[in-house]
């Protein structure tokens, strides 16, 4: 295999470079408490003992064993709504040992975060990143009233996830984890940032007018350590924009669209 054309060589080279730069790839997990499987549109299967509970956002349950009883929770509904979650979440309680299988509400991956290992037991994230959790986990909101919040792509209101349990986040594309040293900086496309520890400082980096003209963001999100950040290559907002742009291109001008025409006059003869 050629050293220039071999796909395997390229993958190993990039993986080595990312590792040298301090990035970790988030890969599927097989553990004692839960399993995450699938290359994309992943499913997480959580093992539950009698009396244990799993909290999820609506629509994520794919399958579960008999003896799992669902109920609704409306506690802190205002904070969940402001943070981008539905007003209520679902609590699945195990009346006998079993399992529950969950999937994200869009074609994405599942990212487990043990909040008990984070300083301050709190994680900040994009609106609606929270998918599910077990143990002591509370999805809520956090405010950033600095002027930079208008341009850093994360907004004045972000989702917060706190507690000492394990939270499962929904992310899209390939997922990377970067642990920043004290004072270390990286610039990230606003859509590429998924979650970050509270100790990480967010501000903006001016990319220039040319970036805007070339359909790139004029401002990038600047992250400064210490702390850990989670990055995604195809978040839900980027995915939606890609689909919307594709639909516009197909419907506009002399482009094509799928399906039957709306009226017979639109048929090409």
Steps between C-alpha positions, in 0.01 A plus 500: 500500500640840400610728783320784323185331373429247774185578696621306804820706513296823489270393783790401724687823424200721585421301813859540613493873433177550694640305792820704494293819500316385813174383344321179594248324280169408666432139401218255587518364854437152638482520878346337802212751522434594138597416141516742207497338156479615141719704267235770482141546621627315804300318764589489868374210709496571874478215748275575796446324830176501698421852621748676270385785277604638161399851396458579128362767274180398315536288187833332576373161623545228237448182702485375857445184695179417691486648848614852399236759591501845333377819668532876440697754699421871492738615775712800392304511173576869448874444524483206259300702246739796512789259455347358183329191643128410500299615802484144628732201492427129529606292802531125443494307828605135517252291697723201423851463351509574129622740235391802296628594153517868400591688180549872426209690345708568189760294309778530754729345755476454876769664715519385864632749757555404864419826678648368822848525346461865393611786721185668630287208369364722223516493122386771256372409156309607194123530537340157505824297516370304801345166399480282812665421832506273801585595854500855631479716183300821447468674161453875539630823346791740541527866396791679337421871481837606358496682165707220344204264548330672206768377259657187652225279359379372837260781591423676825320195638668159498393166634654387830516141622597450863516223758712201588343243266568413135350718226459383141525772236387487137756617245547466124780381275840415645549594865826626647596582857765764569644562846646850505793589725491819703518788249491272194276630218327353198264656246187300414224549246192600705306198373786266590491561875263262681581523873766633735591510867414811697870579549548550124475865399302585185551813295521591131775504242457725195565292191478786251260626236626251241375213717148640484518547121617139461205369705707452813420659835639850545559413865630176645451380856821542698550247780755558775596238758516350746223250438354253253297573188304261277495567125272364227539501123128499409278642774124523459508868393764433233307195384178702470676776305649247260162341432330840464764626254471180297122538482527865393750416226281223369186713496650828380589611149521221245580239762319172550284374780386155599145372495209569270438860384239699688299560182497348152616832351833448677571176316791499256373388160 
